[in-house]
Amino acid sequence: MLPTIILGLLCAALGVLGFDISCNSNLAVYWGQNSGASGSLPYQKPLGAYCDDSNVDIILLSFLYILKGTGGYPVLNFANICDYTTNSSVPVFPGTQLMHCPDMGRDIKYCQSKGKVVLLSIGGATAQLNSDAATFSQQVWDLFMEGSSPYRPFDDAIIDGVDLDFEQSSQMNIIQFANNMNQLFKSGTRKYYLTAAPQCPFPDANLGNLLAQAHVDMAFIQFYNSGWCDNSKYGLPRWPQASIS
Ligand SMILES: *[C@@H]1O[C@H](CO)[C@@H](O)[C@H](O)[C@H]1NC(C)=O
């Protein structure tokens, strides 16, 4: 245990350096669903605003919530920042429901320049999780990473990995998806991460098999919405109270 403790202290002391996977002091933040808004205001700020905060190490773009929408392409939603269903000025690529969010592309690069890791979270509370693992893994690589496609939601910005926040059952073979992604990651020129966001009951109903059978780099456990194992059982507020300005 001692080496771990020393590493933890060293990482905390060097916390200003940004993300380091060998540290236990990384702060991961889900951004994109305007969750901090009370009523309708204040709205979440653009992504880049949160990357000026040196406490933040990992930002999870939330969410890619439909795996296979119109035209066989996935569908994104980022609430007040990029959502074609509520803002008719937001463009979608022809024959799809896939949005073009160029401001987010610029912000992703800005965040990366500040040492943050930017991941795309797939799933969420209202997701539609059915696709074919082979098709979907290739799409994620082509649309958001080092593959190529005429349909690039974030233009030439390259995300640092994907997060699986499956909160419903899926007919997609998630283990095959993870294996494919890890294989594609090896073919790239950067370091990529595959992460998962299980709820706290163990094993997680939708991600248990993934965590047991595939390689996952990090897990962001949901200690806020699962009854007997959430924060409220430890004398803490059920919902995280921290805010980032
Ligand atoms: C709607 O989207 C456009 C294009 O991204 C953006 O410039 C505008 O600020 C958005 N409007 C609102 C009300 O969010």
PDBQT file of the ligand as one rigid body, heavy atoms in Angstrom, charges set to zero:
ROOT
HETATM    1  C1  LIG A 301     -28.108  28.464 -31.833  1.00  0.00    +0.000 C 
HETATM    2  O1  LIG A 301     -27.030  27.912 -32.541  1.00  0.00    +0.000 OA
HETATM    3  C2  LIG A 301     -26.204  28.854 -33.184  1.00  0.00    +0.000 C 
HETATM    4  C3  LIG A 301     -25.213  28.078 -34.046  1.00  0.00    +0.000 C 
HETATM    5  O2  LIG A 301     -24.444  27.218 -33.246  1.00  0.00    +0.000 OA
HETATM    6  C4  LIG A 301     -25.552  29.733 -32.138  1.00  0.00    +0.000 C 
HETATM    7  O3  LIG A 301     -24.736  30.700 -32.753  1.00  0.00    +0.000 OA
HETATM    8  C5  LIG A 301     -26.618  30.397 -31.288  1.00  0.00    +0.000 C 
HETATM    9  O4  LIG A 301     -26.019  31.103 -30.233  1.00  0.00    +0.000 OA
HETATM   10  C6  LIG A 301     -27.583  29.373 -30.732  1.00  0.00    +0.000 C 
HETATM   11  N1  LIG A 301     -28.696  30.045 -30.081  1.00  0.00    +0.000 N 
HETATM   12  C7  LIG A 301     -29.035  29.813 -28.805  1.00  0.00    +0.000 C 
HETATM   13  C8  LIG A 301     -30.213  30.582 -28.306  1.00  0.00    +0.000 C 
HETATM   14  O5  LIG A 301     -28.435  29.039 -28.082  1.00  0.00    +0.000 OA
ENDROOT
TORSDOF 0
